[in-house]
Amino acid sequence: MKRIDTLKQLLFVAALGASAAANAQTKALNFTTPFNNSHASYVGVRVAVTGPTTTPTLGDKQYTITNDGSGTGTPWGRAVTAAPGPIIDVPIQMVALGGDTVVATTTLTAGSFAGKIAFIYRGASEFGHKALQAQNAGAVACVIVNNIAGGPIGMGAGAEGASVTSIPVVMISKEDGDAICGQYRSGVAITMTLTNWGSGKTNDIGFVPGGGAMWHAYAVPADQLASGSPEAYKAVDGAFIANYGSAAGAGVSLSSELTFTPTGGSASSLHTSTVTLGAFTVADSIIAMFDTLAAATNVYSLPASTATGRYDQKFTINATTDDYLGNNQMVNSFYATDSVYSKGRYDFANNKPFSTQFSGRSTPADVIWGNMYYVNKGGAAVSKVQYSFSMNTTTAGTLIDAGNTLVYVFKWADANTDNVVQNGELSIVGVANHAYDVSSISKGDTSGGIFAATEWKAQGKVADNVILEDNTWYYVAVTVPSGYFVGCDGVLNEYPRVYGHFYNKPSSSLEYCNLNFTGSDSSAIQGSPSDNNAVMPYTGVSIVQAVDSFSFDNTKGLIPSIPMTINKNPLVIDHSHDAVNNVNKSTIGATLYPNPAVNSITVSLELTKTANRVTYTIVDGLARIVAKEVSNNVKSEKHTFNTSKLPAGNYNLVITADKDVTVEKFTIVK
């Protein structure tokens, strides 16, 4: 598995569409110069089946580009934007029937793929070898099909990728690839387009890939919908639509239909709506198509339900004239589950999240990163939190060397009811210290694997249930060490929902999705008060110098694969006799003083046995690591932190002693 180091300083776009606050939510994004400005990067490369028009495989496909596997995300192969430019309506060609892929010893005959797009399955050799053989055989591009379900992944260059310089290389999902392969093998002449913007058509109105508004999450337990839809659970109809043609579009409208298919049942329609734009004022532009503020019919409640099943939100574009209909429909699905919350896509058959893209930072700083979940109905306990890590290495399956990973559940308490997350309002209600088994490759935890934290500490030093409360937001996150990368969904994009939800109700509605990085990487720790090197939701956070929104292209696929599973019938734990019976007794005893603190705080630590490594981590009320110090071979010690530069507020001191962990809370006053 490869990773893409995409967590970087993101663009400030809070003003995007703000002038439309009192008018229709159909806002041109001012991308009006074809092939030469920000709209191309906003959309990214488009990979589409363009012919024949009767094929069921017609339309834009999910894809990933190449990366070098070093953690920098540097691509190899020719960029679609480089000379000779986009590849429009070119036939695909596969290797001989019975092969479908290129093995390590394959040498394709020169000229055998001349002028065609090589369509090759993953497996049996390195990505770079497949692409180089396609290039040497005269192909104009190489499309690699994943042989594993779940979506496309990043592709390392391997030993030969650096020699691929004249053709673009992309990967599409197994699901899309199998469908295209089936058509091709039946004799259908499939054509594809790889372009950074236009499709070579005069009239072409289509969706920006990933531009449809999602729901709150990909999955929530069905009983969360039993009492109707709070603001966080309301659906949003709307999407980002582009004019890819050379002429101004006319008669454009966007329709939406939400259907629900209960488990084992049939689909029924729940909601329909239409937003009418009329005409694009210019060719080569993007429109954020949402409803008018006055009507606001595109923000609506789901019906109360306790049934598990799948919701499908189908968006359709209609235009007076459209020469290519392959990008005129989009379906976003989400699920009512028994016990799983997940922002990213989830593999229900195998009870694990999909992780097809890995992201992180290569700086020395550890960071905390995760997802925001809204709990409508409380009473359940957190059972497990899953996540995936990849190391900064090109070799999948390498034994992971992270030691332990802290997994957090933060509760957001909106202290001043301003609907904005302020520093001091996130508090730790549960923490788990997941230790890796690195005894052997066959038994141990390896890079790219799915891990689960299940043993929680809450409000003290004993094992406890983390009980979720009604009407509460939770930030579920993991500590990402330097040199490691978190598995992300790799496909979904929450930005359109953030945009549509906020700009329909700017005074009262902020959408909290996954958190992301902003600021520079210059700080040695994550949240130094001197800069804004923070992790935060990309809307609705108050912090000095912080941005409050992020660009569409920088949020594609960056939904951490960190689902939370709950236990609806948690046991009531009686701790009154723990100390006497030595049950659930922690190995860590800690006292903090003075508390409240001003310029320093000391922890007096007493362990039941000597720990090889004790780590002290101070986490502030915005889930930022503001200090981290380590001691070795400790059984008893006093450790003092200088807090003179930390602002007043509430903090958590997280103490790990080998595999054990505890949290102590303290306050700084000025």
URUR-V828745 format. One record per backbone hydrogen bond with DSSP energy under -0.5 kcal/mol. NH is the residue of the N-H (numbers start at 1). CO is the residue of the C=O. E is the energy in kcal/mol with one decimal. If there is no record, write none. Layout:
NH_CO_E, NH_CO_E
This chain:
4_358_-3.8, 5_3_-0.5, 6_4_-2.1, 7_360_-0.8, 8_6_-1.3, 13_11_-0.7, 16_13_-1.8, 18_15_-2.1, 19_15_-0.5, 20_17_-1.9, 21_18_-1.6, 23_20_-1.7, 25_291_-0.9, 26_24_-1.6, 27_288_-1.3, 28_26_-0.5, 29_286_-2.3, 32_30_-0.9, 34_32_-0.7, 36_33_-1.4, 40_37_-1.4, 41_37_-0.6, 42_38_-2.1, 43_39_-2.2, 44_40_-2.8, 46_195_-3.6, 48_46_-0.5, 48_193_-2.4, 49_59_-2.3, 50_48_-0.6, 50_191_-2.1, 51_191_-1.2, 55_52_-1.8, 58_55_-1.6, 59_49_-2.6, 60_326_-0.6, 61_47_-3.4, 64_171_-1.7, 66_169_-0.7, 67_155_-2.9, 68_74_-1.0, 77_164_-0.9, 78_167_-2.0, 82_79_-1.4, 85_82_-2.5, 87_194_-3.1, 88_86_-0.6, 89_87_-0.5, 90_192_-2.6, 92_190_-2.3, 93_117_-2.5, 95_119_-0.5, 99_96_-2.3, 100_96_-1.0, 102_121_-0.6, 103_101_-0.5, 104_124_-1.3, 106_103_-1.7, 112_109_-2.3, 113_137_-2.7, 114_111_-1.4, 115_138_-1.8, 116_113_-2.3, 117_91_-2.4, 118_116_-0.7, 118_141_-2.5, 119_93_-2.5, 120_118_-0.6, 120_143_-2.5, 121_100_-2.9, 122_145_-3.2, 123_125_-0.5, 130_126_-1.9, 131_127_-2.5, 132_128_-2.3, 133_129_-2.2, 134_130_-2.1, 135_131_-2.6, 136_132_-2.7, 137_133_-1.4, 138_135_-1.6, 139_134_-2.4, 140_116_-2.7, 141_116_-0.8, 142_168_-2.3, 143_118_-3.3, 144_142_-0.6, 144_170_-3.0, 145_120_-2.4, 146_144_-0.5, 146_172_-2.4, 154_356_-0.6, 155_65_-0.6, 160_157_-0.6, 161_157_-1.6, 163_160_-1.8, 164_161_-1.9, 165_163_-1.0, 168_140_-0.7, 170_142_-2.1, 171_64_-2.4, 172_144_-2.2, 173_62_-0.5, 174_148_-0.5, 177_173_-2.8, 178_174_-3.0, 179_175_-1.6, 180_176_-2.3, 181_177_-2.9, 182_178_-2.4, 183_179_-1.8, 184_180_-2.7, 185_181_-3.0, 186_182_-1.0, 187_184_-1.7, 188_183_-2.2, 190_188_-1.3, 191_51_-2.1, 192_90_-2.7, 193_48_-2.7, 194_87_-2.5, 195_46_-2.0, 197_198_-0.5, 199_244_-0.6, 204_202_-0.5, 206_242_-2.5, 207_327_-2.5, 208_240_-2.3, 211_208_-2.6, 213_238_-2.4, 218_342_-1.2, 219_342_-1.9, 220_335_-1.8, 222_337_-3.4, 224_221_-1.8, 225_222_-2.0, 226_223_-1.2, 228_225_-1.5, 230_228_-0.6, 233_230_-1.3, 234_230_-0.5, 234_231_-1.2, 235_300_-2.6, 237_298_-2.9, 238_236_-0.5, 239_289_-1.8, 240_211_-1.5, 241_239_-0.6, 241_287_-3.0, 242_206_-3.4, 243_285_-2.7, 244_204_-2.2, 244_242_-0.9, 245_204_-1.0, 246_201_-1.1, 247_202_-2.3, 252_278_-4.2, 253_318_-2.3, 254_275_-3.1, 255_316_-2.8, 256_273_-2.6, 257_314_-1.9, 258_271_-2.7, 259_257_-0.5, 259_312_-2.4, 260_268_-2.4, 261_310_-2.9, 262_260_-0.6, 262_266_-0.6, 263_308_-2.4, 265_262_-3.0, 268_260_-1.7, 270_258_-3.6, 271_258_-1.3, 273_256_-1.9, 275_254_-3.0, 277_252_-2.5, 277_275_-0.5, 278_252_-2.2, 279_277_-0.8, 280_249_-1.4, 284_243_-0.8, 284_245_-0.8, 287_241_-3.4, 288_27_-1.9, 289_239_-2.5, 289_287_-1.0, 290_25_-3.1, 290_288_-0.9, 293_23_-0.6, 296_292_-3.0, 299_296_-1.2, 300_235_-1.9, 300_298_-0.5, 305_225_-1.5, 309_336_-2.1, 310_261_-2.3, 311_334_-3.5, 312_259_-2.4, 313_332_-3.1, 314_257_-2.8, 314_312_-0.7, 315_313_-0.6, 315_330_-3.4, 316_255_-2.5, 317_328_-2.6, 318_253_-2.5, 320_250_-2.4, 321_250_-0.5, 323_203_-3.2, 328_325_-1.5, 330_315_-2.1, 332_313_-2.5, 334_311_-2.1, 335_218_-3.0, 336_309_-2.7, 337_220_-2.7, 337_335_-0.7, 341_564_-3.1, 342_219_-2.3, 347_352_-3.1, 348_346_-1.2, 350_347_-0.5, 351_347_-0.8, 352_347_-1.6, 354_345_-2.0, 356_488_-1.7, 357_488_-1.4, 359_486_-2.3, 367_480_-1.8, 369_478_-2.4, 371_476_-2.3, 373_371_-0.5, 373_474_-3.2, 375_373_-0.5, 375_472_-3.1, 376_374_-0.6, 378_376_-0.5, 379_468_-3.0, 381_567_-2.6, 382_466_-2.2, 383_565_-2.8, 384_565_-1.6, 385_453_-1.7, 386_563_-1.8, 387_451_-2.1, 389_449_-0.9, 390_485_-2.2, 392_483_-1.0, 393_391_-2.4, 396_394_-0.7, 397_447_-1.2, 398_395_-1.1, 400_445_-2.3, 404_402_-1.5, 405_434_-2.3, 407_432_-2.8, 408_477_-3.3, 409_430_-2.5, 410_475_-2.8, 411_427_-3.0, 412_473_-2.4, 413_411_-0.6, 413_425_-2.3, 414_412_-0.6, 415_413_-1.7, 417_414_-1.4, 421_540_-2.7, 422_420_-0.7, 423_542_-0.6, 425_422_-2.2, 425_621_-0.5, 426_621_-2.3, 427_411_-2.2, 427_425_-0.6, 429_409_-2.8, 430_409_-1.3, 431_457_-2.0, 432_407_-2.4, 434_405_-2.8, 434_432_-0.7, 435_433_-0.6, 436_403_-2.1, 438_436_-0.8, 444_440_-3.9, 445_437_-3.2, 447_398_-3.4, 448_389_-3.5, 449_446_-2.0, 451_387_-3.4, 451_449_-0.5, 453_385_-2.7, 454_452_-0.5, 456_454_-0.7, 457_431_-2.3, 458_462_-0.9, 464_456_-1.7, 467_465_-0.9, 468_380_-3.0, 468_466_-0.5, 471_376_-1.2, 472_375_-2.0, 472_469_-0.5, 473_412_-0.5, 474_373_-3.1, 475_410_-2.1, 476_371_-2.7, 476_474_-0.7, 477_408_-1.9, 477_475_-0.6, 478_369_-2.4, 479_406_-2.3, 480_367_-4.0, 480_478_-0.5, 481_479_-0.7, 483_361_-1.1, 484_481_-1.9, 485_390_-2.4, 486_359_-2.7, 487_388_-2.6, 488_357_-3.8, 489_559_-2.9, 490_557_-2.5, 497_494_-0.5, 498_494_-2.0, 499_495_-2.8, 500_496_-2.8, 501_497_-3.0, 502_498_-2.0, 503_499_-2.3, 504_500_-0.7, 505_501_-1.3, 508_505_-1.2, 509_505_-2.4, 510_508_-0.6, 512_510_-0.6, 513_511_-0.7, 515_370_-1.8, 516_536_-3.1, 518_534_-1.8, 527_625_-2.0, 528_525_-0.7, 531_528_-1.9, 534_518_-0.9, 534_532_-2.1, 536_516_-2.5, 538_514_-0.7, 542_421_-2.4, 543_541_-0.6, 546_543_-2.2, 554_551_-0.5, 555_552_-1.6, 556_552_-0.5, 557_492_-1.8, 558_555_-1.2, 559_557_-1.7, 560_558_-0.6, 561_487_-3.0, 562_560_-2.2, 564_341_-2.4, 565_384_-2.9, 566_339_-2.4, 567_381_-3.0, 568_566_-0.5, 570_567_-0.5, 573_571_-0.6, 574_572_-0.5, 575_573_-0.7, 578_575_-1.5, 581_577_-2.6, 582_578_-1.1, 583_578_-1.5, 589_587_-0.5, 589_606_-2.2, 591_604_-1.6, 593_602_-2.2, 596_667_-0.6, 597_667_-3.1, 598_600_-0.6, 601_641_-1.8, 602_593_-3.1, 603_639_-2.9, 604_591_-3.0, 604_602_-0.5, 605_603_-0.7, 605_637_-3.2, 606_589_-3.1, 607_635_-3.0, 608_587_-1.7, 611_634_-3.4, 614_631_-3.2, 615_656_-2.3, 616_629_-3.2, 617_615_-0.5, 617_654_-2.3, 618_627_-2.5, 619_617_-0.6, 619_652_-2.7, 620_624_-2.5, 623_620_-1.4, 626_618_-2.5, 626_624_-0.7, 627_618_-1.1, 629_616_-2.4, 631_614_-2.8, 633_612_-1.5, 634_611_-2.1, 637_605_-1.9, 639_603_-2.5, 641_601_-2.9, 643_599_-2.1, 643_641_-0.7, 644_599_-1.0, 646_643_-1.2, 649_668_-2.0, 651_666_-3.0, 652_619_-2.5, 653_664_-3.7, 654_617_-3.2, 654_652_-0.7, 655_653_-0.6, 655_662_-2.7, 656_615_-2.2, 656_654_-0.5, 657_660_-1.9, 658_613_-2.1, 660_657_-2.1, 662_655_-2.0, 663_460_-0.7, 664_653_-2.5, 666_651_-2.2, 668_649_-2.7, 669_597_-2.8
